[in-house]
């Protein structure tokens, strides 16, 4: 019985490797740059992410002007702000599943490998090449598991309430791009 549970747990642990809670995985892991037949270029953003396990609550906002500023695009606060100090965060590469490092808990959900789930923050810094100005730009986030919120340069850009699906965020200038190329 115990061996069966351990085998199931190992299998679920491997499956959990692909369940990436609050994780922003972008592009393809196959190569750093991949040219597709249509002439499109895919750039992998899998390397060099910063990670913080646990939630970072947003600061309490009081007063008219701070409330107004918080509502403006790019003026987010807390860990969603581009100016947030993330110097103590761990460096990770994607895919990354921090839940597999959690201890086993007999009371946790068997479908999640007997491990507790929780929250985490991921951050990635990158600059666009000036040659990409005016081009159609899209970020593809793969493998994000349940309840994720994606902020780009302090702008709430997407939410994902489902698991095991991809999200595409159009970063083109015509879409009011949240990413600066300067």
C-alpha positions in Angstrom: 0.0 0.0 0.0 2.7 2.5 1.0 4.8 1.6 -2.1 1.7 2.2 -4.3 1.2 5.6 -2.6 4.9 6.5 -3.1 4.7 5.5 -6.8 1.6 7.6 -7.2 3.2 10.4 -5.4 6.3 10.3 -7.6 4.1 10.2 -10.7 2.1 13.1 -9.4 5.3 14.9 -8.5 6.4 14.6 -12.1 3.0 15.8 -13.3 3.2 18.7 -10.8 6.5 19.7 -12.4 4.3 21.1 -15.2 1.8 22.8 -13.0 3.3 26.3 -12.5 1.3 28.3 -10.0 1.6 32.1 -10.4 4.4 31.6 -12.9 5.0 33.4 -16.1 6.6 31.1 -18.7 7.1 32.7 -22.1 7.8 31.3 -25.5 9.4 28.0 -26.4 12.0 26.1 -24.3 13.4 24.4 -27.4 15.8 27.2 -28.4 16.6 30.7 -27.5 15.6 31.9 -31.0 13.4 30.0 -33.4 12.4 31.3 -36.8 9.0 30.0 -37.9 8.1 29.4 -41.6 5.9 32.4 -41.6 8.9 34.6 -40.9 8.0 35.1 -37.3 10.7 34.9 -34.7 10.2 33.3 -31.3 12.4 34.3 -28.4 12.6 32.2 -25.3 12.3 34.1 -22.0 12.8 30.9 -19.9 16.1 32.0 -18.3 16.8 34.5 -15.7 13.5 34.9 -13.7 13.2 36.1 -10.2 11.0 34.2 -7.8 9.5 34.8 -4.4 7.6 32.1 -2.6 4.5 33.4 -0.8 2.3 36.3 -1.2 3.3 40.0 -1.1 0.3 41.9 0.0 -0.4 45.2 -1.8 0.1 48.3 0.4 -3.1 49.9 1.8 -4.0 52.9 -0.3 -5.7 55.8 1.4 -6.6 59.2 0.1 -7.8 60.6 -3.2 -4.5 61.2 -5.0 -2.9 57.8 -4.1 -6.1 56.1 -5.2 -6.1 57.9 -8.5 -2.4 57.2 -9.0 -2.9 53.5 -8.3 -5.7 53.3 -10.9 -3.6 54.7 -13.7 -1.9 52.3 -16.0 1.7 51.6 -14.9 1.2 53.1 -11.4 0.7 49.8 -9.6 2.1 49.4 -6.1 3.7 46.6 -4.2 5.4 43.7 -6.0 3.5 44.6 -9.2 5.3 47.9 -9.4 8.4 48.0 -11.7 10.2 49.8 -8.9 9.6 47.1 -6.3 12.9 45.9 -4.6 13.2 42.2 -5.6 17.0 42.0 -4.8 16.3 39.2 -2.3 14.4 37.0 -4.6 15.8 33.7 -5.9 16.9 33.3 -9.5 15.2 30.5 -11.4 14.8 29.2 -14.9 11.5 28.0 -16.4 9.8 25.6 -16.2 9.9 26.0 -12.5 7.5 24.4 -10.0 8.2 25.4 -6.5 5.4 23.2 -5.1 7.4 20.0 -5.7 9.9 21.1 -3.0 7.1 21.4 -0.4 7.0 18.6 2.2 4.5 15.8 1.9 1.3 16.4 3.8 -1.0 13.5 4.4 -3.9 15.9 4.6 -3.1 17.6 1.3 -4.9 16.8 -2.0 -3.8 13.6 -3.6 -4.3 15.1 -7.0 -1.6 17.7 -6.1 0.9 15.1 -4.9 0.1 15.4 -1.2 1.7 18.9 -1.2 0.2 22.1 -0.1 -0.3 24.8 -2.7 0.1 28.5 -2.2 1.2 31.7 -3.8 4.4 32.9 -5.5 5.6 35.8 -7.5 7.7 35.6 -10.6 9.5 38.6 -12.3 11.4 38.9 -15.6 13.3 41.9 -16.9 13.9 42.4 -20.6 14.4 45.1 -23.2 13.1 45.1 -26.7 15.5 45.7 -29.5 14.8 49.2 -31.1 14.5 47.3 -34.4 11.3 45.8 -33.0 9.5 49.1 -32.7 6.1 49.1 -34.5 6.1 45.3 -35.0 3.4 42.9 -33.9 4.7 41.7 -30.5 3.1 39.0 -28.4 4.1 37.3 -25.2 3.0 33.6 -24.9 2.8 32.3 -21.4 2.6 28.5 -21.2 1.9 26.2 -18.3 0.4 28.7 -15.9 -1.7 26.9 -13.4 -4.7 28.3 -11.7 -5.4 31.9 -10.5 -2.5 33.9 -12.0 -2.4 37.6 -12.5 0.1 39.0 -15.1 1.5 42.5 -14.7 3.7 44.1 -17.3 5.5 47.3 -16.4 3.0 47.9 -13.6 0.0 47.4 -15.9 -2.5 44.6 -15.2 -2.2 42.8 -18.5 -4.0 39.4 -18.0 -5.5 37.0 -15.6 -5.8 33.2 -15.8 -8.4 31.4 -13.7 -7.9 28.0 -15.3 -5.0 25.6 -15.3 -3.0 23.9 -18.0 -3.6 26.5 -20.7 -1.6 29.2 -22.5 -2.2 32.9 -22.4 -1.2 35.3 -25.3 -0.7 39.0 -24.5 -0.6 41.3 -27.5 2.2 43.8 -26.8 1.9 45.6 -30.2 2.0 49.4 -30.1 -1.6 49.5 -31.5 -2.7 47.6 -28.4 -1.3 50.3 -26.0 1.8 48.3 -25.3 2.8 48.1 -21.7 6.4 47.2 -22.7 8.9 49.9 -23.4 11.5 49.4 -26.1 13.8 52.2 -25.0 
